[in-house]
Amino acid sequence: MDHDKEFDGIKQADNALPEWWKLFFIISIFFAIAYAVYFPFSNWPTEKSYLAEVEQYNTIFPPKEELKALPGGENPLREKDPAITAGEKNFKTVCAACHGQDGKGIVGPNLMDKEWLHGSTDKQVFAVIMKGVNPPKTKMNRGPMPPHEASLGAEKVYQIMAWLAKQNSTLQPKAEQE
C-alpha cells in the first residue's frame, strides 16, 4: 500500500493522530455515554430552578396588567392629559408615516375629518388599529393598515386614540344606540 500519495503537487502522509488527541476522543465518548444514561433518569432540578428564576424575575419586574376597555367599549384613557401627551408622541412615531404628522392622511385616510371609514366609536377604531385592515377591506383607494396588536399593545393604542379624540371630536366614546 502506497502511503505517500500525491494530488496536484500536494503530498499526503498518513501520519497517526497524537496520543493526547486519541485520549481526548475516548474520554469524550465515555462522557457522552454517562451523560446520556445519567441525566434523563436523574432528578436534575432544571424545572425547579427555572420556576424559581421566573418567580424572582416577576418580583423584580411585576407583569403589567393589560388595560381593558370600559363596559361600552370606551377608551379608558380618554381625556387624561398624560395619556394624550403619550398618544401624540406614539402617533407621530408610529402612525405619521401613513396618516401624516397632523393626522390628515397620506397613504392612510384622514383622521381629522368627519368621515371615519371603518367606524367612529372607540370600540371600532380600537379594533381597526389592533387587527389592521386587509387590502380587500380598504376603502376610498387608501392603502391597507398593518395590525398593531403586537407592536403597540392596548395601552399605547388607547393613548393614541385619546390624542385622536382630543383632535377630532367626531371620534365617539360609544355608539349612540347603546
C-alpha atoms as an extended CHARMM CRD file, in Angstrom:
* protein
*
       178  EXT
         1         1  MET       CA              0.0000000000        0.0000000000        0.0000000000  PROA      1               0.0000000000
         2         2  ASP       CA              1.3040000000        3.3960000000       -1.0220000000  PROA      2               0.0000000000
         3         3  HSD       CA              1.3320000000        5.7660000000        1.9890000000  PROA      3               0.0000000000
         4         4  ASP       CA              2.7850000000        8.7690000000        0.2170000000  PROA      4               0.0000000000
         5         5  LYS       CA              0.0530000000        9.8630000000       -2.1550000000  PROA      5               0.0000000000
         6         6  GLU       CA              0.3530000000       12.9800000000       -4.2670000000  PROA      6               0.0000000000
         7         7  PHE       CA             -2.5540000000       15.0330000000       -5.6280000000  PROA      7               0.0000000000
         8         8  ASP       CA             -1.9610000000       18.2220000000       -7.6090000000  PROA      8               0.0000000000
         9         9  GLY       CA              1.5150000000       18.6030000000       -6.1820000000  PROA      9               0.0000000000
        10        10  ILE       CA              0.4030000000       18.0840000000       -2.5680000000  PROA      10              0.0000000000
        11        11  LYS       CA              1.8540000000       15.0560000000       -0.7810000000  PROA      11              0.0000000000
        12        12  GLN       CA             -0.3460000000       13.2410000000        1.7350000000  PROA      12              0.0000000000
        13        13  ALA       CA              1.4130000000       11.4950000000        4.5430000000  PROA      13              0.0000000000
        14        14  ASP       CA             -0.6380000000        9.0600000000        6.5900000000  PROA      14              0.0000000000
        15        15  ASN       CA              0.5980000000       10.2210000000        9.9770000000  PROA      15              0.0000000000
        16        16  ALA       CA             -1.0040000000        8.8410000000       13.1040000000  PROA      16              0.0000000000
        17        17  LEU       CA             -3.0000000000       11.1360000000       15.4080000000  PROA      17              0.0000000000
        18        18  PRO       CA             -1.2090000000       12.3620000000       18.5290000000  PROA      18              0.0000000000
        19        19  GLU       CA             -1.8240000000       10.3070000000       21.6690000000  PROA      19              0.0000000000
        20        20  TRP       CA             -3.4360000000       13.2300000000       23.5330000000  PROA      20              0.0000000000
        21        21  TRP       CA             -5.9720000000       13.5710000000       20.6700000000  PROA      21              0.0000000000
        22        22  LYS       CA             -6.9390000000        9.8930000000       20.8620000000  PROA      22              0.0000000000
        23        23  LEU       CA             -7.2280000000       10.0920000000       24.6610000000  PROA      23              0.0000000000
        24        24  PHE       CA             -9.4700000000       13.1610000000       24.4710000000  PROA      24              0.0000000000
        25        25  PHE       CA            -11.6720000000       11.3920000000       21.8910000000  PROA      25              0.0000000000
        26        26  ILE       CA            -12.0810000000        8.2960000000       24.0980000000  PROA      26              0.0000000000
        27        27  ILE       CA            -12.8360000000       10.4070000000       27.1940000000  PROA      27              0.0000000000
        28        28  SER       CA            -15.4960000000       12.3700000000       25.2810000000  PROA      28              0.0000000000
        29        29  ILE       CA            -17.1800000000        9.1180000000       24.2020000000  PROA      29              0.0000000000
        30        30  PHE       CA            -17.3370000000        7.8840000000       27.8110000000  PROA      30              0.0000000000
        31        31  PHE       CA            -18.6420000000       11.2670000000       28.9670000000  PROA      31              0.0000000000
        32        32  ALA       CA            -21.3710000000       11.2160000000       26.2820000000  PROA      32              0.0000000000
        33        33  ILE       CA            -22.4900000000        7.7440000000       27.3250000000  PROA      33              0.0000000000
        34        34  ALA       CA            -22.5310000000        8.7100000000       31.0210000000  PROA      34              0.0000000000
        35        35  TYR       CA            -24.4380000000       11.8930000000       30.2400000000  PROA      35              0.0000000000
        36        36  ALA       CA            -26.9970000000       10.0580000000       28.0940000000  PROA      36              0.0000000000
        37        37  VAL       CA            -27.6030000000        7.4720000000       30.8220000000  PROA      37              0.0000000000
        38        38  TYR       CA            -27.4490000000        9.6060000000       33.9740000000  PROA      38              0.0000000000
        39        39  PHE       CA            -29.2260000000       12.9130000000       33.2470000000  PROA      39              0.0000000000
        40        40  PRO       CA            -32.5390000000       11.7470000000       31.7340000000  PROA      40              0.0000000000
        41        41  PHE       CA            -33.1180000000        9.4870000000       34.7570000000  PROA      41              0.0000000000
        42        42  SER       CA            -31.7460000000       11.8200000000       37.4330000000  PROA      42              0.0000000000
        43        43  ASN       CA            -33.6650000000       14.3930000000       39.4120000000  PROA      43              0.0000000000
        44        44  TRP       CA            -31.7900000000       17.2670000000       37.8640000000  PROA      44              0.0000000000
        45        45  PRO       CA            -33.5380000000       20.4180000000       39.2140000000  PROA      45              0.0000000000
        46        46  THR       CA            -33.8890000000       22.3210000000       35.9260000000  PROA      46              0.0000000000
        47        47  GLU       CA            -37.6590000000       22.7970000000       36.1830000000  PROA      47              0.0000000000
        48        48  LYS       CA            -37.4650000000       23.9030000000       39.8180000000  PROA      48              0.0000000000
        49        49  SER       CA            -34.6100000000       26.3210000000       39.1530000000  PROA      49              0.0000000000
        50        50  TYR       CA            -36.4140000000       27.7160000000       36.1010000000  PROA      50              0.0000000000
        51        51  LEU       CA            -39.5960000000       28.3410000000       38.1220000000  PROA      51              0.0000000000
        52        52  ALA       CA            -37.5330000000       29.9720000000       40.8770000000  PROA      52              0.0000000000
        53        53  GLU       CA            -35.8840000000       32.2830000000       38.3450000000  PROA      53              0.0000000000
        54        54  VAL       CA            -39.2590000000       33.2060000000       36.8450000000  PROA      54              0.0000000000
        55        55  GLU       CA            -40.6370000000       33.9750000000       40.3050000000  PROA      55              0.0000000000
        56        56  GLN       CA            -37.5970000000       36.1020000000       41.1240000000  PROA      56              0.0000000000
        57        57  TYR       CA            -37.9350000000       37.9830000000       37.8130000000  PROA      57              0.0000000000
        58        58  ASN       CA            -41.6470000000       38.6020000000       38.4270000000  PROA      58              0.0000000000
        59        59  THR       CA            -40.9350000000       40.0650000000       41.8710000000  PROA      59              0.0000000000
        60        60  ILE       CA            -38.3560000000       42.4490000000       40.4160000000  PROA      60              0.0000000000
        61        61  PHE       CA            -40.3960000000       43.2590000000       37.2820000000  PROA      61              0.0000000000
        62        62  PRO       CA            -44.0710000000       42.6250000000       38.0620000000  PROA      62              0.0000000000
        63        63  PRO       CA            -46.1420000000       41.9380000000       34.9360000000  PROA      63              0.0000000000
        64        64  LYS       CA            -48.3050000000       44.8410000000       33.8440000000  PROA      64              0.0000000000
        65        65  GLU       CA            -51.9940000000       44.1900000000       33.8440000000  PROA      65              0.0000000000
        66        66  GLU       CA            -53.4790000000       44.5490000000       30.3640000000  PROA      66              0.0000000000
        67        67  LEU       CA            -55.5200000000       47.7330000000       30.0020000000  PROA      67              0.0000000000
        68        68  LYS       CA            -59.1820000000       46.9200000000       29.2960000000  PROA      68              0.0000000000
        69        69  ALA       CA            -61.9020000000       48.9840000000       27.6470000000  PROA      69              0.0000000000
        70        70  LEU       CA            -64.7320000000       50.3410000000       29.7480000000  PROA      70              0.0000000000
        71        71  PRO       CA            -68.0410000000       48.3620000000       29.6460000000  PROA      71              0.0000000000
        72        72  GLY       CA            -69.3900000000       50.0760000000       26.4980000000  PROA      72              0.0000000000
        73        73  GLY       CA            -66.0780000000       49.7150000000       24.6700000000  PROA      73              0.0000000000
        74        74  GLU       CA            -64.9870000000       53.2580000000       25.5880000000  PROA      74              0.0000000000
        75        75  ASN       CA            -61.3510000000       54.2470000000       25.7990000000  PROA      75              0.0000000000
        76        76  PRO       CA            -60.3220000000       54.2090000000       29.4960000000  PROA      76              0.0000000000
        77        77  LEU       CA            -57.6330000000       56.8470000000       28.8260000000  PROA      77              0.0000000000
        78        78  ARG       CA            -59.8960000000       59.3480000000       27.0540000000  PROA      78              0.0000000000
        79        79  GLU       CA            -59.4650000000       62.9280000000       28.3730000000  PROA      79              0.0000000000
        80        80  LYS       CA            -56.4690000000       62.0160000000       30.5540000000  PROA      80              0.0000000000
        81        81  ASP       CA            -53.6650000000       64.5000000000       29.8820000000  PROA      81              0.0000000000
        82        82  PRO       CA            -50.6720000000       62.1580000000       30.4230000000  PROA      82              0.0000000000
        83        83  ALA       CA            -52.2380000000       59.6260000000       28.0340000000  PROA      83              0.0000000000
        84        84  ILE       CA            -52.9690000000       62.3320000000       25.4490000000  PROA      84              0.0000000000
        85        85  THR       CA            -49.3560000000       63.5480000000       25.5720000000  PROA      85              0.0000000000
        86        86  ALA       CA            -48.0170000000       59.9990000000       25.2440000000  PROA      86              0.0000000000
        87        87  GLY       CA            -50.5520000000       59.3030000000       22.4890000000  PROA      87              0.0000000000
        88        88  GLU       CA            -49.3580000000       62.2610000000       20.4220000000  PROA      88              0.0000000000
        89        89  LYS       CA            -45.7690000000       61.0580000000       20.7200000000  PROA      89              0.0000000000
        90        90  ASN       CA            -46.7530000000       57.4850000000       19.7750000000  PROA      90              0.0000000000
        91        91  PHE       CA            -48.8760000000       58.7220000000       16.8660000000  PROA      91              0.0000000000
        92        92  LYS       CA            -46.0200000000       60.8100000000       15.4590000000  PROA      92              0.0000000000
        93        93  THR       CA            -43.6140000000       57.9050000000       15.8850000000  PROA      93              0.0000000000
        94        94  VAL       CA            -45.7180000000       55.0500000000       14.5150000000  PROA      94              0.0000000000
        95        95  CYS       CA            -48.7680000000       56.3640000000       12.6600000000  PROA      95              0.0000000000
        96        96  ALA       CA            -47.4580000000       59.5110000000       10.9760000000  PROA      96              0.0000000000
        97        97  ALA       CA            -45.7670000000       57.5920000000        8.1700000000  PROA      97              0.0000000000
        98        98  CYS       CA            -49.1850000000       56.7550000000        6.7020000000  PROA      98              0.0000000000
        99        99  HSD       CA            -51.5380000000       59.2870000000        8.3110000000  PROA      99              0.0000000000
       100       100  GLY       CA            -49.2190000000       62.3300000000        8.3430000000  PROA      100             0.0000000000
       101       101  GLN       CA            -47.8290000000       64.2480000000       11.3220000000  PROA      101             0.0000000000
       102       102  ASP       CA            -51.1130000000       66.1290000000       11.6200000000  PROA      102             0.0000000000
       103       103  GLY       CA            -53.2960000000       63.0530000000       11.0070000000  PROA      103             0.0000000000
       104       104  LYS       CA            -54.7130000000       64.4020000000        7.7320000000  PROA      104             0.0000000000
       105       105  GLY       CA            -53.6410000000       61.3690000000        5.7360000000  PROA      105             0.0000000000
       106       106  ILE       CA            -51.0080000000       60.3830000000        3.2080000000  PROA      106             0.0000000000
       107       107  VAL       CA            -51.4230000000       56.7230000000        2.2680000000  PROA      107             0.0000000000
       108       108  GLY       CA            -53.7870000000       56.1280000000        5.1590000000  PROA      108             0.0000000000
       109       109  PRO       CA            -57.0690000000       58.0240000000        5.5000000000  PROA      109             0.0000000000
       110       110  ASN       CA            -57.5450000000       61.4500000000        7.0290000000  PROA      110             0.0000000000
       111       111  LEU       CA            -58.2450000000       61.0440000000       10.7440000000  PROA      111             0.0000000000
       112       112  MET       CA            -59.1420000000       64.6890000000       11.3310000000  PROA      112             0.0000000000
       113       113  ASP       CA            -62.2400000000       64.9820000000        9.1260000000  PROA      113             0.0000000000
       114       114  LYS       CA            -65.7940000000       63.9180000000        9.9810000000  PROA      114             0.0000000000
       115       115  GLU       CA            -65.7010000000       60.7200000000        7.9140000000  PROA      115             0.0000000000
       116       116  TRP       CA            -64.4770000000       57.5300000000        9.5490000000  PROA      116             0.0000000000
       117       117  LEU       CA            -64.0400000000       54.7170000000        7.0180000000  PROA      117             0.0000000000
       118       118  HSD       CA            -64.1700000000       51.7950000000        9.4370000000  PROA      118             0.0000000000
       119       119  GLY       CA            -66.2840000000       53.1060000000       12.3200000000  PROA      119             0.0000000000
       120       120  SER       CA            -66.2810000000       56.2060000000       14.5000000000  PROA      120             0.0000000000
       121       121  THR       CA            -66.5280000000       54.7460000000       18.0190000000  PROA      121             0.0000000000
       122       122  ASP       CA            -63.7060000000       53.8960000000       20.3870000000  PROA      122             0.0000000000
       123       123  LYS       CA            -64.5270000000       50.2040000000       20.1250000000  PROA      123             0.0000000000
       124       124  GLN       CA            -64.4630000000       50.2070000000       16.3020000000  PROA      124             0.0000000000
       125       125  VAL       CA            -61.3050000000       52.2990000000       15.9790000000  PROA      125             0.0000000000
       126       126  PHE       CA            -59.5560000000       50.1700000000       18.6100000000  PROA      126             0.0000000000
       127       127  ALA       CA            -60.4000000000       47.0180000000       16.6310000000  PROA      127             0.0000000000
       128       128  VAL       CA            -59.1260000000       48.5840000000       13.3890000000  PROA      128             0.0000000000
       129       129  ILE       CA            -55.8190000000       49.6320000000       14.9430000000  PROA      129             0.0000000000
       130       130  MET       CA            -55.2640000000       46.3400000000       16.7290000000  PROA      130             0.0000000000
       131       131  LYS       CA            -56.2970000000       43.9980000000       13.8950000000  PROA      131             0.0000000000
       132       132  GLY       CA            -55.4190000000       46.1930000000       10.8930000000  PROA      132             0.0000000000
       133       133  VAL       CA            -57.2070000000       46.4980000000        7.5580000000  PROA      133             0.0000000000
       134       134  ASN       CA            -56.5180000000       43.9060000000        4.8690000000  PROA      134             0.0000000000
       135       135  PRO       CA            -56.3160000000       45.0130000000        1.2120000000  PROA      135             0.0000000000
       136       136  PRO       CA            -59.8050000000       43.6730000000        0.2780000000  PROA      136             0.0000000000
       137       137  LYS       CA            -61.3570000000       45.7680000000        3.0800000000  PROA      137             0.0000000000
       138       138  THR       CA            -59.6950000000       49.0690000000        2.1900000000  PROA      138             0.0000000000
       139       139  LYS       CA            -61.9350000000       51.9470000000        1.1530000000  PROA      139             0.0000000000
       140       140  MET       CA            -61.5720000000       55.0620000000       -0.9990000000  PROA      140             0.0000000000
       141       141  ASN       CA            -58.3270000000       53.8200000000       -2.5900000000  PROA      141             0.0000000000
       142       142  ARG       CA            -56.4670000000       54.0470000000        0.6950000000  PROA      142             0.0000000000
       143       143  GLY       CA            -53.7590000000       51.5110000000        1.4700000000  PROA      143             0.0000000000
       144       144  PRO       CA            -54.0550000000       48.5880000000        3.8560000000  PROA      144             0.0000000000
       145       145  MET       CA            -53.1960000000       49.0470000000        7.5210000000  PROA      145             0.0000000000
       146       146  PRO       CA            -50.9170000000       46.6580000000        9.3940000000  PROA      146             0.0000000000
       147       147  PRO       CA            -52.1570000000       45.2480000000       12.7040000000  PROA      147             0.0000000000
       148       148  HSD       CA            -50.5840000000       46.9140000000       15.7320000000  PROA      148             0.0000000000
       149       149  GLU       CA            -51.6920000000       44.4080000000       18.3650000000  PROA      149             0.0000000000
       150       150  ALA       CA            -48.1790000000       43.0550000000       18.8480000000  PROA      150             0.0000000000
       151       151  SER       CA            -46.1910000000       46.1860000000       18.0050000000  PROA      151             0.0000000000
       152       152  LEU       CA            -48.0680000000       48.7020000000       20.1700000000  PROA      152             0.0000000000
       153       153  GLY       CA            -50.3220000000       46.8360000000       22.5720000000  PROA      153             0.0000000000
       154       154  ALA       CA            -53.5620000000       48.0350000000       24.1270000000  PROA      154             0.0000000000
       155       155  GLU       CA            -52.1820000000       50.8130000000       26.3140000000  PROA      155             0.0000000000
       156       156  LYS       CA            -50.3620000000       52.6470000000       23.5070000000  PROA      156             0.0000000000
       157       157  VAL       CA            -53.3460000000       52.2250000000       21.1870000000  PROA      157             0.0000000000
       158       158  TYR       CA            -55.6410000000       53.7520000000       23.8220000000  PROA      158             0.0000000000
       159       159  GLN       CA            -53.1530000000       56.6130000000       24.2610000000  PROA      159             0.0000000000
       160       160  ILE       CA            -53.1580000000       57.2910000000       20.5190000000  PROA      160             0.0000000000
       161       161  MET       CA            -56.9600000000       57.1710000000       20.4990000000  PROA      161             0.0000000000
       162       162  ALA       CA            -57.0700000000       59.6460000000       23.4180000000  PROA      162             0.0000000000
       163       163  TRP       CA            -54.9810000000       62.0680000000       21.3730000000  PROA      163             0.0000000000
       164       164  LEU       CA            -57.1580000000       61.4770000000       18.2940000000  PROA      164             0.0000000000
       165       165  ALA       CA            -60.3170000000       62.1110000000       20.3310000000  PROA      165             0.0000000000
       166       166  LYS       CA            -58.9010000000       65.4250000000       21.5340000000  PROA      166             0.0000000000
       167       167  GLN       CA            -58.0260000000       66.4210000000       17.9600000000  PROA      167             0.0000000000
       168       168  ASN       CA            -61.2410000000       65.1770000000       16.3350000000  PROA      168             0.0000000000
       169       169  SER       CA            -64.4790000000       65.3250000000       18.3210000000  PROA      169             0.0000000000
       170       170  THR       CA            -66.2440000000       63.0220000000       15.8460000000  PROA      170             0.0000000000
       171       171  LEU       CA            -64.4710000000       60.0430000000       17.4220000000  PROA      171             0.0000000000
       172       172  GLN       CA            -67.2610000000       58.9930000000       19.7890000000  PROA      172             0.0000000000
       173       173  PRO       CA            -66.7750000000       57.0410000000       23.0400000000  PROA      173             0.0000000000
       174       174  LYS       CA            -69.6030000000       54.6480000000       22.1480000000  PROA      174             0.0000000000
       175       175  ALA       CA            -72.4100000000       54.2320000000       19.6390000000  PROA      175             0.0000000000
       176       176  GLU       CA            -75.4890000000       56.4330000000       20.0840000000  PROA      176             0.0000000000
       177       177  GLN       CA            -77.9360000000       53.4560000000       20.3210000000  PROA      177             0.0000000000
       178       178  GLU       CA            -76.1270000000       51.7290000000       23.1900000000  PROA      178             0.0000000000
